[in-house]
Amino acid sequence: MNSTLTSKQSSAAFQLKGGIYTLTTLELHSSCLSSLSQQLKAMSEKAPHFFQQTPVVLALEKLPAAIDAHTLTAIAGRLRESGMILVAIRSSEQYKLSADRAGVAWLPSQKARPEKNVVMMKQSEQPIPVESHESAQPSQKNETVSEPMPGASASETRIIEQPVRSGQQVYAPGDLIVLSQVSPGAELLAGGHIHVYGPLRGRALAGVKGNPKARIFCHRFEAELISISGQYKLTCKTEQSSWSRHWGKSVLIKLAADHLHISRL
């Protein structure tokens, strides 16, 4: 009897498993297709291949007027041309049918909740060993010491001692400390602060659980993307801004009034 049940279970075609994934949210403020295409093109030129094969949730709450299924399909096409893949629509119930016709999922609006969606890249093929950080004593020197995130215990902090290479992703529920370099195409995600004691050339996303007090500290700033609590910025050396003037320097990045700010350490 038991052998029969085991045989039937092993021959199952699939198995359902739960999982939590972080997705990029594109908050639509206008239904003008030409404006959308122009902005997507500018973004792609600034960071070629950055959003290739990126799953996207389209948020429609900020639209001034409703759009029909035809326009929604056209928007999905524009996203696809830029390398993004529309997987769901976040909106009121009036778009349920449109989402079904577009072949994507429908998610209810989350107006009362802070935005927690951040950029996500594909999982690393090789896991990175991590070490739990039980306690840390601040140095006697006059150095900047970050405050622990509310509700985060020391055991949630992770320390990465080896380089984080392209295509790899590291996550810490609390603070994340990297003692080596972060290569282009690599991604760091943390519920709290992020500290990088080598060159930061990939992506760093702090406060991914919606904490706006999270900060990013890095020894050498050369990042592709920076994000805190869902607010993110693409960065490059050639842009004429305060960000490019800090390129290659030791910096602190924080969120204030819904804008990211960078300063020298």
Long-range contacts (C-beta under 8 A, 24 or more apart in sequence): 21-55, 21-120, 22-117, 22-118, 22-120, 22-189, 22-208, 23-55, 23-56, 23-57, 23-87, 23-88, 23-117, 23-120, 24-51, 24-54, 24-55, 24-56, 24-57, 24-84, 24-117, 24-118, 24-119, 24-120, 25-56, 25-57, 25-58, 25-59, 25-90, 25-115, 25-117, 25-230, 26-56, 26-57, 26-58, 26-59, 26-79, 26-84, 27-59, 27-61, 27-62, 27-115, 28-58, 28-59, 28-60, 28-62, 28-63, 28-75, 29-62, 29-63, 30-63, 30-64, 31-63, 31-65, 31-67, 31-71, 31-75, 33-71, 33-74, 33-75, 33-78, 36-75, 36-78, 37-78, 37-81, 40-78, 40-79, 40-81, 40-82, 41-82, 43-82, 43-234, 44-82, 44-83, 46-234, 46-236, 46-239, 47-224, 47-225, 47-234, 47-236, 49-83, 50-224, 50-225, 50-234, 51-82, 51-83, 51-84, 52-83, 53-83, 53-85, 53-122, 54-83, 54-84, 54-85, 54-119, 54-120, 54-121, 55-84, 55-85, 55-87, 55-120, 56-84, 56-85, 56-86, 56-87, 57-87, 57-88, 57-89, 57-90, 57-107, 57-117, 58-86, 58-88, 58-89, 58-90, 59-90, 59-91, 60-89, 60-90, 60-91, 60-92, 60-95, 61-90, 61-91, 61-92, 61-109, 61-111, 66-94, 67-98, 68-98, 69-97, 69-98, 69-101, 69-102, 72-98, 72-99, 72-101, 72-102, 73-101, 73-102, 76-102, 76-104, 113-210, 114-210, 114-212, 114-229, 114-230, 115-210, 115-229, 115-230, 116-208, 116-209, 116-210, 116-229, 116-230, 117-230, 118-189, 118-205, 118-208, 118-227, 118-230, 118-232, 119-187, 119-203, 119-205, 119-225, 119-227, 119-232, 120-187, 121-167, 121-169, 121-185, 121-187, 121-203, 122-167, 122-169, 123-169, 124-167, 124-168, 124-169, 124-170, 125-167, 126-168, 128-160, 128-162, 128-164, 128-168, 128-170, 129-162, 130-158, 130-159, 130-160, 130-170, 130-172, 131-158, 131-159, 131-160, 131-161, 132-157, 132-158, 132-159, 133-157, 133-158, 133-159, 133-175, 133-177, 144-217, 144-252, 144-265, 146-175, 146-193, 146-195, 146-215, 146-217, 147-213, 148-174, 148-175, 148-192, 149-174, 149-175, 149-191, 149-192, 149-193, 149-207, 149-211, 149-213, 149-214, 150-211, 150-213, 152-191, 152-192, 156-191, 156-192, 157-192, 163-198, 164-188, 164-202, 166-202, 173-209, 176-206, 184-224, 185-224, 190-214, 193-217, 194-218, 203-227, 205-232, 207-255, 212-255, 213-255, 214-255, 215-252, 215-253, 215-254, 216-252, 216-253, 216-254, 217-251, 217-252, 217-253, 217-265, 218-250, 218-251, 218-253, 219-250, 220-248, 220-249, 220-250, 221-246, 221-247, 221-248, 221-249, 221-250, 221-251, 221-262, 222-247, 222-248, 226-253, 226-260, 226-262, 228-253, 228-254, 228-255, 228-260, 229-255, 231-255, 231-258, 231-259, 231-260, 232-260, 233-260
